[in-house]
Amino acid sequence: MRIALFAAAAAALTLTACSQQTEENAAATADAAGATAASAAEDTAVNAEAAADATAAATNEAAANVDAAAGTAARKTDAAVDAAARTE
């Protein structure tokens, strides 16, 4: 009878210790998951900012190219008008 009582007590202590370890592991896992989510959110924000900067730079470059093309078209139009005036 005593052996059964000691075995039951040992089993109860083992389960308690196991539960404590399980709780500690669960807490550590939750902390790690929270840190991972925070890191992912920060990376997303940094990447979004970099994408916005790249988009702005590309837009500025496109605007400069359009401006240059308009200038070229204006010069060629003027040259064509001058050439037409000389042939009359």
Order of alpha helices (4+ residues) and beta strands (2+ residues): alpha
